[in-house]
Structure formats: structure tokens, C-alpha cells
Amino acid sequence: MKLIKLDAIDSTNDFLKALSSQDELDNFTVVTAENQTKGKGQMGAKWESESGKNLIMSALVKDFLYDNEQVFNLSLIVSLSVIEALKSLNIPDLSIKWPNDIMSYNKKIGGILIENTIKSDGRIVSVVGLGLNVNQTNFDELPNASSLAVISGHPFNKELLPALIIEKIQQKIASWESNSAIFWNEYFNTLFRKGIPMPFKSLNSDASGQNFMGIIQGVSSVGKIQILLEDDSVSEFDIKEVQMLY
């Protein structure tokens, strides 16, 4: 694993994407930053992080995805790898809030943003961004967030985390062909609030802002969430169509 450490950057994802377009970077090259001024989350949300306290990293992943229909497989692998790494640190009650937020109890402790580029030869090159709250303790303006330190009651050495997480990702990618069904089952079983009636907010233009009740049943092969509705039908939604309220 090649590691590039930065003090401050606008976005580790943008930095690594630019680097990968100009140079034949090693697979699993990782960029970390102490401070990120324009961190990105899903749907253009801003990722807030206290300088020097948390893990901000992006990793280059290539030679895994070859089809646009398969891109969610990498999201699943990364989510499970982060969960597995945190379990080894004894972080309790871990789950994945669809599609790939990392939760402990009902608090968000991490977020994943994967950006894919299709090369001229059809290969898909991915930049995997991860923000993980490690030693930050002040979440006054983020009531649904927490950190490893708050949950565990002691600080962590965040410098050890990138290698630990990348090792898990490499292992899962290497065994994907023979274990994909097992990994999908693990992902389903780790889903936050799966099988529990809960409110959702529609983001569809024709029903934007409307709330509805539903029960998460699972996730489709392309990453759409499957929700059992009050009329007993099951509908699939992508990240731009529905928001979980909790």
C-alpha cells in the first residue's frame, strides 16, 4: 500500500482522481489528510470534520469493476471492510445505513463516497473516499453523529486505520468470486433498521417532501433499497429518490 500524507487539501478524492489521471498509480494507493476544506458526502452533502482528529482518506481501486451494473459491489465491500476493521477495535453495535454510512448504535461515525471513472478501454477506476470520526468529541451541531472516542471512552491511533481497512478491502476483493453471496448476506444482515417500520421522505420530483412509512427488506444488485410499503407492495429506490428519517 502506497501512502501519501497531506496536511491540508480541498478534497482527498479530487486530489487522488487528478493524480490517477496523470500517472500510472499503484492499485490501493491511499491519500490521507489532517484537514479537508471541501469534503464531500453523498448527494453533494458536505463532510464536516475537526482538523487533525479524524480519518480522512481516499484509496484508488482498479482491476475489480468492469461493468456499470456492478459498481455497488465495491460499495458493499468497502462498507463491510470498515465494519470488520472497527469490530477488531471493539466498537459496539455496528451497522450500515444504506447505502454506506457507518453507524454505531444510532449515531453516524463514518461515511463513504465512491467515484468511478470509465477509461477509454472500458475499465472502471474507482476512488474510494472514507471519512471516519475517530477522536473528535464535540458534535454539538451534529446531533446524529459520534466518534470512536466518544463511543469507546478513549482515544485511538488513527494512523493505524488506513492499513487495517485497506487490508480488509484487499482480502474481500481477492475472494469476491467465491464469496460474493456470503458478502451480500453479511451486508443485508448489517443493514441499519432492516425489518423495522420507520418513516421515509420521498425525494421524487412528483412527491418531493412527502413522508411515508415502510420496512427495509434488502438492497438490489445495483444498490437500490427495497422497501415494503403500507399496501404490501415492495418498491425499489435509489439514493436520489428516498431519505431515511430516524
PyMOL commands that set and color helices and strands:
alter all, ss='L'
color gray80, all
select helices_A, chain A and resi 12-22+42-44+68-87+148-152+158-174+176-190
alter helices_A, ss='H'
color red, helices_A
select strands_A, chain A and resi 3-9+30-36+55-61+94-97+101-104+107-118+124-132+198-202+211-219+225-229+234-237+242-244
alter strands_A, ss='S'
color yellow, strands_A
deselect
rebuild
show_as cartoon
